C-alpha cells in the first residue's frame, strides 16, 4: 500500500481520460460490438471523460458542458463504434433545469 503522502490529492481531466479510455476500449466496446446494451454508471470527471471522447469535444467545450446527475444519456454507434448520435432520456425542459442546477453547484463552490 502506498503511503498517503505520495497519493495525489486530485485527478485532472487528462488523468481521468487516461484512466477511463482503456476501460472503454477493453471492456465496454467489446460488449457493445457483441450486441449488448451497456449501462455506465459513474460520477463527475469519469463521465466527463467518456462524453468528451465520444462527442469529440474540445477541452474548453467539455469544461462548459454540465452533465446532470442521474439523467440517462444514450449514445448510439455504427458498426465501427463511431458515435451516430446521443441524447438524454428526459424532457428538454427538465434537462435544462438539471444542467443549470449542476452549473449553480459549481458557482456555489467558488
C-alpha atoms as one frame of an Amber mdcrd trajectory, in Angstrom:
protein
   0.000   0.000   0.000   1.253   3.479  -0.855   1.827   5.977   1.903  -0.820
   8.738   1.922   1.727  11.475   1.201   2.503  10.052  -2.282  -1.122   9.759
  -3.360  -2.419  12.629  -5.498  -4.979  14.875  -3.822  -6.910  15.450  -7.053
  -7.280  13.970 -10.513  -7.186  16.213 -13.577  -9.469  15.614 -16.542  -6.442
  14.457 -18.570  -5.529  11.867 -15.929  -9.154  10.747 -15.817  -9.285  10.371
 -19.617  -6.048   8.346 -19.497  -7.584   6.106 -16.820 -11.065   5.716 -18.354
 -10.325   5.201 -22.065  -8.555   1.835 -21.648 -11.644   0.578 -19.815 -13.796
   1.943 -22.635 -11.768   0.070 -25.278 -11.069  -3.132 -23.326 -14.380  -3.688
 -21.558 -17.249  -1.580 -22.876 -16.588  -1.619 -26.646 -16.392  -5.419 -26.945
 -19.729  -5.760 -25.166 -21.420  -3.202 -27.426 -19.917  -4.831 -30.534 -21.312
  -8.165 -29.286 -24.778  -6.613 -29.340 -25.175  -5.993 -25.639 -26.640  -2.822
 -24.235 -24.258  -1.402 -21.686 -25.159   0.949 -18.875 -22.310   3.026 -17.479
 -22.987   4.426 -14.034 -20.283   6.812 -12.962 -19.665  10.187 -11.415 -18.223
  13.543 -12.355 -14.965  13.517 -14.240 -15.171   9.887 -15.359 -18.441  10.628
 -17.192 -17.000  13.888 -18.452 -14.006  11.969 -19.874 -16.225   9.480 -21.709
 -18.549  12.174 -23.085 -15.568  14.309 -24.160 -14.124  11.403 -26.105 -17.363
  10.121 -27.654 -18.741  13.546 -28.587 -15.355  14.767 -29.864 -15.450  17.791
 -27.583 -12.510  20.085 -27.031 -11.141  20.714 -23.554 -12.959  24.044 -23.312
 -16.248  22.578 -24.603 -16.338  19.759 -22.065 -15.465  22.110 -19.217 -18.540
  24.188 -20.102 -20.787  21.134 -20.508 -22.878  20.350 -17.434 -23.657  16.662
 -17.022 -26.732  16.391 -14.812 -26.857  13.801 -12.054 -28.940  10.666 -12.642
 -30.051  11.626 -16.163 -29.586   8.783 -18.663 -27.507   9.833 -21.674 -27.718
   7.449 -24.639 -25.047   7.101 -27.318 -25.816   5.167 -30.498 -22.940   3.774
 -32.587 -22.336   2.460 -36.079 -20.730  -0.951 -36.685 -17.261   0.614 -36.267
 -18.180   2.081 -32.853 -18.280   5.620 -34.190 -20.992   7.612 -32.398 -24.012
   8.317 -34.601 -25.968  10.394 -32.107 -26.517  10.992 -28.428 -29.484  12.165
 -26.414 -30.839  12.318 -22.890 -33.850  10.231 -21.906 -35.827  13.106 -20.484
 -37.880  16.136 -21.339 -35.825  19.062 -22.714 -37.124  21.485 -20.052 -36.263
  19.125 -17.209 -32.829  18.504 -18.731 -32.083  22.234 -18.924 -33.192  22.716
 -15.308 -30.919  19.903 -14.138 -27.975  21.196 -16.166 -28.468  24.643 -14.632
 -28.542  23.068 -11.172 -25.164  21.445 -11.870 -23.760  24.762 -13.121 -25.024
  26.500  -9.988 -23.350  23.900  -7.754 -20.007  24.824  -9.280 -20.698  28.538
  -8.759 -21.576  27.945  -5.107 -18.130  26.419  -4.518 -16.284  29.453  -5.894
